[in-house]
Amino acid sequence: MNIIQFSRLGTFGRFGNQIFQYLFAKILSEKYNATLEIPADWIGRKIFENINDPPISRKLPRTKEDDIPNYTNCDLYGYYQSNECFNLLSKSLIKNKLKIKKNWLDAFIKPKDYYIACHIRHGDYISKHKDIFCIIYEDSYTQLINKLNLNIDDIIWVREEGPHKCEIFEENGIGFLYDFLILLYSDILIRSNSTFSYWAGIFGEHKEIFSPIILDKVGYNYVDFSPNNWEPIYDKKFHKNLIGIYDDMFIKD
């Protein structure tokens, strides 16, 4: 039997990165008519419908980081966020493969009838990676709000350092999903330099999305924003875009 594994899914990057990893592994396994094996305890099994991939059955040779194999019976290793990986995807395919379970959607209550979600991504960007990633000053968001003549009172801030709490999500070990849904259901999403809010933009049906323009910027910066969900996440360390894709590339089918 042909097998493709992702044994480190869930331990190599957080939720946003894991979505990239799962989707790439799933599409690659289908391309080679292989069975995808993922950890039995991957958090995605609890969050998404139709994750029926079997658990890891045995140890297979691990690929080099972000290497795209043209063979099976291997264990993928990497983030898989290059343009070559994105060429396998489309927006409709993504939404078909990953649907948040209805019970979580039903448990979510919009904090307001209308609101603007601003995602602040600091955390380990400050403590570990300020020489690699762009850290956006909070004033950049309010400057955009003022520029667009929007009501600053409509902002809901979503911060890693002070997440919103919802008991049912906390009890099930997926407290972060509540903040994800706040971003997903916002009328206007103002993204950070983060895969977390990037995916909220993909899964949601926002009236408008704004993405930070952060190319060649590292450390603390004031930034401008561009409309839509296409500005890449940039990793200075590797001198490459980790999300080097335009939104139109998702809409090819």
C-alpha positions in Angstrom: 0.0 0.0 0.0 1.3 3.5 -0.9 1.4 5.8 2.2 2.2 9.4 2.7 2.5 10.5 6.3 2.7 13.7 8.2 3.8 12.4 11.6 4.6 15.9 13.0 1.3 17.4 12.2 0.2 19.3 15.3 3.7 19.7 16.7 5.5 21.6 13.9 3.7 25.0 13.9 0.5 26.2 15.3 -3.1 26.1 13.9 -2.5 28.3 10.8 0.6 26.4 9.8 -1.2 23.1 10.4 -3.9 23.9 7.9 -1.3 24.5 5.2 0.4 21.2 6.1 -2.7 19.1 6.2 -4.0 20.5 2.9 -0.7 19.9 1.1 -0.4 16.4 2.5 -4.0 15.6 1.5 -3.7 16.8 -2.0 -0.3 15.1 -2.5 -1.6 11.8 -1.3 -4.5 12.0 -3.7 -2.2 12.9 -6.5 -0.2 9.7 -6.0 -3.2 7.5 -5.0 -1.7 7.0 -1.5 -3.3 6.7 1.9 -2.6 9.8 4.1 -1.7 9.0 7.7 -1.7 11.7 10.4 -1.5 11.6 14.2 -4.5 10.2 15.9 -4.7 13.1 18.3 -4.3 15.9 15.7 -6.6 18.8 16.9 -8.0 19.1 13.4 -9.9 15.9 13.9 -11.9 17.7 16.6 -12.5 20.9 14.7 -13.1 19.8 11.1 -15.6 17.5 9.4 -14.6 14.5 7.4 -11.1 14.1 8.7 -11.0 10.3 8.4 -7.4 9.7 7.6 -5.9 6.8 9.5 -3.4 7.2 12.3 0.4 6.7 11.8 0.9 2.9 11.3 4.7 2.7 11.2 7.8 4.8 10.9 8.7 5.9 7.4 11.7 7.9 6.1 11.3 11.6 6.7 11.7 14.1 3.8 14.0 17.1 3.9 12.3 20.3 5.2 9.7 21.5 2.6 10.9 18.9 0.1 8.0 17.9 -2.3 8.5 14.2 -3.0 7.5 12.6 -6.3 7.3 9.2 -4.5 5.3 7.7 -1.7 6.0 5.8 1.5 7.6 8.8 3.1 6.9 11.2 6.1 6.5 14.8 5.1 8.4 17.5 7.1 8.0 21.2 6.6 5.6 24.1 6.3 4.7 23.7 2.6 3.8 27.3 1.9 5.6 27.9 -1.4 4.0 28.8 -4.7 4.6 25.3 -5.9 2.4 24.0 -3.1 -0.2 26.6 -3.7 -0.5 25.6 -7.3 -2.2 22.4 -6.1 -4.9 24.3 -4.3 -8.0 26.4 -5.1 -10.4 28.2 -2.8 -13.3 25.8 -3.5 -11.0 22.8 -3.0 -9.9 24.2 0.4 -13.4 24.7 1.6 -14.4 21.3 0.4 -11.6 19.6 2.2 -11.9 21.5 5.5 -15.3 22.5 6.9 -15.6 23.5 10.5 -18.0 21.2 12.4 -21.5 22.6 12.7 -21.6 22.2 16.5 -18.7 24.7 16.8 -20.3 27.1 14.4 -23.6 26.9 16.3 -21.8 27.5 19.6 -20.4 30.8 18.3 -22.3 34.0 19.0 -21.2 37.1 17.1 -20.0 39.6 19.7 -21.8 42.4 17.7 -24.2 42.5 14.8 -21.5 44.5 12.9 -17.8 44.7 13.8 -14.3 45.1 12.5 -11.8 42.5 13.7 -8.2 43.6 14.0 -5.8 40.8 14.6 -2.6 41.5 16.5 0.2 39.0 16.1 3.0 39.6 18.6 3.8 36.7 21.0 6.9 34.8 19.9 7.5 37.3 17.1 8.7 39.6 20.0 10.3 37.1 22.3 12.1 34.9 19.6 11.7 36.2 16.1 11.8 40.0 16.0 14.9 39.8 13.7 12.9 37.7 11.2 9.2 38.8 11.2 7.5 42.2 10.9 5.8 43.2 14.2 3.0 45.7 13.4 2.4 48.7 15.7 -1.2 48.8 16.9 -1.5 52.4 15.7 -1.3 51.1 12.1 -4.7 49.6 12.5 -6.3 52.7 14.0 -4.8 54.8 11.3 -6.4 52.6 8.6 -9.7 52.8 10.5 -9.5 56.6 10.5 -8.4 56.7 6.8 -11.5 54.6 5.8 -13.8 56.8 8.0 -14.9 53.8 9.9 -16.1 53.9 13.5 -13.3 53.0 15.9 -15.9 51.8 18.4 -16.7 48.9 16.0 -13.3 47.4 16.5 -12.8 44.1 18.3 -9.2 43.4 18.9 -8.0 39.8 18.7 -4.7 39.4 20.5 -2.7 36.3 21.4 -1.7 37.8 24.7 -5.4 38.3 25.8 -7.6 35.8 24.0 -11.4 36.0 24.2 -12.9 33.2 26.3 -15.8 31.0 25.6 -16.5 28.1 28.0 -17.5 25.4 25.6 -14.4 26.0 23.5 -12.2 26.0 26.6 -13.7 22.9 28.0 -12.9 21.0 24.7 -9.3 22.2 24.5 -9.8 24.4 21.5 -10.0 27.8 23.2 -8.2 29.4 20.3 -11.0 28.5 17.9 -13.3 31.1 19.5 -10.9 33.9 18.4 -10.5 32.3 15.0 -14.3 32.5 14.6 -14.4 36.1 15.7 -12.0 36.9 12.8 -13.9 34.6 10.4 -17.3 36.1 11.1 -16.2 39.8 11.1 -17.7 42.1 8.6 -14.3 43.7 8.0 -11.1 41.8 8.7 -7.8 43.7 9.2 -5.2 41.0 9.1 -1.9 40.7 10.8 1.3 39.1 9.5 0.0 35.7 10.5 -1.3 32.4 9.0 -4.1 32.5 11.7 -5.9 35.5 10.3 -5.0 34.6 6.7 -7.1 31.4 7.0 -9.9 33.3 8.7 -9.9 35.4 5.6 -10.1 32.3 3.3 -12.9 30.6 5.2 -15.0 33.7 5.9 -17.3 35.8 3.8 -16.1 39.2 4.7 -17.3 42.5 3.2 -13.7 43.6 3.1 -10.3 42.3 4.1 -7.1 44.3 4.5 -3.6 42.8 4.7 -0.5 44.4 6.0 2.2 45.4 3.5 5.3 44.0 5.2 7.8 42.9 2.5 11.4 43.6 3.6 10.2 44.8 7.0 11.4 43.1 10.2 11.0 44.1 13.8 8.6 46.8 14.9 7.1 48.8 12.0 4.2 51.1 11.1 2.7 49.6 8.0 0.1 50.4 5.3 -2.6 47.9 4.3 -3.8 46.7 1.0 -7.3 45.5 0.2 -7.9 41.7 -0.1 -6.2 38.7 1.5 -3.2 38.4 -0.7 -0.3 40.1 0.9 2.3 37.5 1.7 3.8 36.5 5.0 7.5 37.2 4.7 10.3 35.3 6.5 13.4 37.4 6.3 15.5 34.5 7.6 14.9 32.4 4.5 14.6 35.4 2.2 11.3 34.1 0.8 7.6 34.6 1.0 6.0 32.0 3.2 2.7 32.9 1.6 3.7 34.2 -1.8 0.3 33.9 -3.4 -2.4 36.2 -4.6 -6.0 35.6 -3.8 -6.9 35.1 -7.5 -4.8 32.0 -7.6 -7.3 30.3 -5.3 -10.2 31.1 -7.7 -9.1 28.9 -10.6 -12.0 26.5 -10.7 
